[in-house]
Amino acid sequence: MMSSAEPAIAVTGLRVVRGAREVLHGLSFEVPKGQITGLLGPSGCGKTTLIRSIVGVQVVAGGEVTVLGRPAGSAELRRLIGYSTQNPAIYRDLSVVENLRYFAAVLGAPKTDPARVLREVGLEGHADQLGGTLSGGQLSRASLAVSLLGSPQLLVLDEPTVGLDPVLRKELWELFGGLAERGVTILVSSHVMDEAARCQRLIMLRDGDILADDSPEGLRARTDTADLEQAFLRLIEERQPA
Ligand SMILES: Nc1ncnc2c1ncn2[C@@H]1O[C@H](COP(=O)(O)OP(=O)(O)OP(=O)(O)O)[C@@H](O)[C@H]1O
């Protein structure tokens, strides 16, 4: 039904007000299918709000968000999107595999899925450990495992590597790369610029506006720097009148 040229996510004129302030000021962009798109920007710039709008849990003040050809928040998207929030939602009093069985049942995912996703995130050795006793990195991977249940077409990950050591971060990015090679679309937020280089596409946010929407190579060329952190800073300088 959908052509492969159709983007996984299309956002037009998205405005969101939280509290008394407008935090997203009319964003428009597309996320291509089968790629890793990074959503980057400093703390408080609106990454989580944008992600919430895409997964359909944010009240929006204006604009349109279309995900896999349907309006964001549509019931049928629930099975097609894997969403991992910043605060891992794992039951502390259930073991890892019990958590996975529970969420698989809620999603109507196959009974073989918990074993598959445990393998994918490398947590087989902790299957019977209680959620409440996992380390930070193990908890992040358990949360990622939940989002992989049911083989979603789109993975939306809000800062999945925050607080992880470099080895674990590298492993997780390799996992993301493998999923993208299998055709899964990944939108991943981060405030760590060195992770930007691992994405095929970058959306840089600042104060609720898009500063750049480009490939890492395009961004480096445009800002004449090899370093994406420098590129980000140069884009900010360009915007500010001298
Ligand atoms: N419930 C709320 N009520 C009022 N303002 C809010 C609320 N939630 C978030 N905000 C504000 O909206 C802005 C965007 O927040 P958001 O969580 O989207 O940023 P972020 O880029 O994800 O930040 P971080 O990287 O620190 O998680 C911030 O200025 C924040 O203070």
The ligand as an ORCA input file, in Angstrom:
! r2SCAN-3c Opt
* xyz 0 1
  N       4.929     19.419     31.814
  C       5.575     20.530     31.466
  N       5.101     21.748     31.796
  C       5.755     22.873     31.436
  N       6.895     22.879     30.726
  C       7.410     21.705     30.373
  C       6.796     20.461     30.723
  N       7.564     19.452     30.227
  C       8.593     20.036     29.610
  N       8.529     21.381     29.685
  C       9.473     22.346     29.087
  O       9.494     22.140     27.691
  C      10.811     22.341     27.162
  C      11.208     21.127     26.338
  O      11.368     19.987     27.185
  P      11.820     18.570     26.644
  O      11.687     17.609     27.762
  O      11.093     18.299     25.404
  O      13.360     18.846     26.324
  P      14.516     17.817     25.956
  O      15.218     18.419     24.794
  O      13.989     16.465     25.828
  O      15.449     17.936     27.235
  P      16.376     16.809     27.958
  O      17.466     16.462     26.992
  O      16.887     17.574     29.157
  O      15.479     15.688     28.319
  C      11.714     22.590     28.357
  O      11.968     23.969     28.435
  C      10.895     22.121     29.546
  O      11.213     22.883     30.699
*
